[in-house]
Amino acid sequence: MNIQTTRRICQIFFFVLFMWFCVVTTLGEQWWQLRGWPVNWIIQLDPLVGLATLLSTRTVYAGLLWGLLTIVLTIILGRFFCGWICPFGTIHQFVGFLANRKKSTAKKIIDNQYHSFQSIKYWILIFLLTVSALEVAIDIILLPSTYPLLFGILVLGLLTFVVYIAVRQTSMNPKKTGLMALVLVGVWLLLSFLFNGHETSVASLQIGLLDPIPLVYRSINLLILPLMDQTSLSLSTTPRVYDGIWLMAAVFLSAVLLNLAVPRFFCRFICPTGALFGLCSRFALWRIGKTKNDCTDCRLCEKNCEGACSPTSQIRITECVLCMNCLNECRHHLMTYQTATSASGEIVSPDFSRRQFLTSAVSGAAVIPMLRIGGYLGDNWDPALIRPPGALSEEEFLSRCIKCGQCMRICPTNVIHPAGIEGGLEGLWTPVLNFRIGTSGCQINCIACGNLCPTAAIRPLSLNERLGKNRYAEQGPIKIGTAFVDRGRCLPWAMDRPCIVCQENCPVSPKAIQTHVVFNTIDTGAKLIVAKGDPVYIEFQETIPNMNRFATGDYYAVILLQDQHPRRIIDTWERGFRIADAHPFESPPLPGTRVDIRIRLQRPYVDLQHCIGCGVCEHECPVPGKRAIRVTADNESRTREHALLLKR
Amino acid sequence: MIPNPNSDELNRRQFLNRFAKAGISISAACAAGFWFYDAKGPAASINKRSEIVQFDFSIEGLGQKMSIVQGEDRAATLRMALKLLGGIETFIKKGDRVLLKVNAAFATPAMLSATTHPEIITEMARLCLKAGAASVVVTDNPINDPASCFTLTGIAEAARKAGAKVILPRDDLFVTMTAKDAKLIQNWPVLYKPFADINKVIGMAPLKDHHRSGASMTMKNWYGLLGGRRNIFHQDIHGIIMELAKMVKPTFVVLDATTTMMTNGPTGGSLSDLKNTHTMIVSTDQVAADAFGASLLGRSLDQLPFIGKAEAAGLGTADYQKLNPVTGSTSTKSSSEQP
């Protein structure tokens, strides 16, 4: 079996495995549903997720340690992940193959030429990593004021270095280096006293925008699988919907369709993970190369070159995705995967100057503080941004969320949706709850999202913690927001119609929705004057239009000037009604007495002490458009600043 | 193909070189991975325990003292009130670093009496510095825009005139903390950093009507140390005033009742809300000072539950007569001292 076939089998295996992970992320009892599969495994294998969260949180959360395996193997083997494992890469390779298979060999060789724009992915990588490293950078800047001793040691080290190069007379200019060291120390000292810790300087994680693994996870889970819901292969009872999916769809489609122009367009020009692998493959022990420099220069080895890494001439190790196609294409068997470097020489560094590096790094460091001038992390937070239960406080959340969409996929009620820009641009595609859609509110006994979240942006809660039971009794249940009754839209409040669907469905005990009972007089369009009556029956002097509408059980009668206590009407005629035998009038109403018919209304109000913001009330509210009870993130437990009620 | 021995040698060296570098990279990556490994994940942000604090600037052994002086001229009544308690030297020693917690809540002119009057700030700062204080700072976290408040009330100018420094409540001066034995002030941002190297604190409050609590006096004045969306505490106003008084034990307090805001508090806004009551109170017992203030406002103690709560918490004496307040007057030359 040749190496290409092996590679294809490997790619198919991992692609099928990935699709399987997507499929089984479904709640249910079937064999193909949630059964403890490690559905995050491919995300965890992605070392960019691990590295970026390491920078932004200074931790490697649980399963993300798998990324280390990929890094180690990449250092030894080169970019094997791109060519052999990455499901997004497999999609690109396959689409590229379909699109370009009829092209002439010459055209294919041109398409697979190295292009200087391939260095763009390094710009992207450096930009995204500096965004995540913001906090670390500020810690380093603050070093002179926080750890003066360490700073002193560093300055001393720098001085020693300058003295060393002066004494040893190396190629470096000691004067110039000394001056630069002095400027560096001066600027460092100055900055350390200028900065003070502020929420705008908390790291943000944005790798998820372009990291291929979160990208392919969310594209398949939130875009492709919901499309399947419209076929007989549907995975869910109710077709899944995802608010604001258009942008994800646009990104996914563009990435896939660009293969028609250039094969593996995304991998070559955009992919930050590929760029990271490129940097790691510098010292790879085995590498693609020619065994002999002089060849016929037929360039057939470049015909199907996936990485566009110029194997004919000096091979660019950072671009080679180990597709191994060149090995078979070469008629003279000059191409090989070996420990020696290519006989034609190789280029081990990306085409990326120091100036470009600095440009990306500085823009990456500046962009988040700039965005945060909008104040979204402070007083200008959007109360519509309801995060799943267990979500960390917003700034910590943003330093962990990779926008992979796993929480949105697993949410059994489909209430978790990719955010637009309500939380600021940096919150794009992070999870936000929308109770108008989905199959119910956030289920009180569900802790799926936090236990699936690969980076703990949503903490893994226990059911006890979510519900505030046992050792969590004192802190109470996790609140994600609070429901507010809109009295101008609520049927019992504004329209004198009985309803209280919200109270009925409130899942907490005691209920967080309570009611004020009122009896409102109905305008019947006629004077209700008693002609004759007994303790449970009244007949009017005239016919009342539509009298039967008062027989629903919600209407009550009051004999004016006699007994203010309303009695429930249980039956009506066109000229009279009967009340329940159990509560007769105190004395039979006299002829000529006036009667009021009143409707009994239970007007809901929210007990903020008990409301957890689950949104079941909002979901069930019969006012179809803008609901008459709506949840906002006020009083969410993840942020003390959003508290609305005092602890009692 | 005949293998070239030189090229083989070169390849071997290159490979060993790469091998070493790859080895170092792998070890570094593994070391970092395991060093930062976190199997448990983050704790809930809200459950992170904050430091428990108490601001105790009272002078041991001084006991509860109070003086009440009648007169129109604020500087004169303040001087006399202090003199009746043994002079500023009783409280402020050489080298002390003093903080004046004023009420700068609103960006209104001093004549509306919604804020601590600039005259007593100048006088107090001057007296402290004269007694040898190393520094005097003036701070508050007002309700209206801080810079406007300190400017329009004249407090900033008053402080500058006397050589005191105004500290505006910048975000980075707040520290999230929990007050000792507090139910309400838990994990809450408090204007803490200005107190970092202070050893004497003087609370200086005007006497005002207050719609929610009944009266804004010396204990309510500490509300200005709270940051964040502190107005949620209005759901339990008497509880929070008591907790604030428990959190801050000042060196002494000054209650300026030269002009009292009788109605429409705490903002006032019209001269018709004001009444001349021509009284200056200095006390080491904030409960007693407030209880006396209540009488000038015409409020009974049961209209102001925070006083009773503070007394029950052992923070002072609501029956201010028990303190045998020393009284005086600046209008007649002979000050009548307590027998």
Interface residues (C-beta under 8 A of the other chain):
Chain A: G50 L54 T57 R58 T59 V60 Y61 A62 L65 G67 L68 I71 V72 I75 I76 N196 G197 H198 C280 R282 F283 A284 L285 T291 K292 T339 A340 T341 L392 S393 E396 R400 A456 R459 P460 Q475 S637 R638 T639 R640 E641 A643 L644 L645 L646 K647
Chain B: M1 N11 Q14 F15 R18 F19 K21 A22 S25 I26 A29 C30 A32 G33 F34 F36 Y37 D38 A39 K40 G41 P42 A43 A44 S45 I46 N47 D171 D172 T176 K183 L184 Q186 N187 W188 G228 R229 I232 F233 Q235 D236
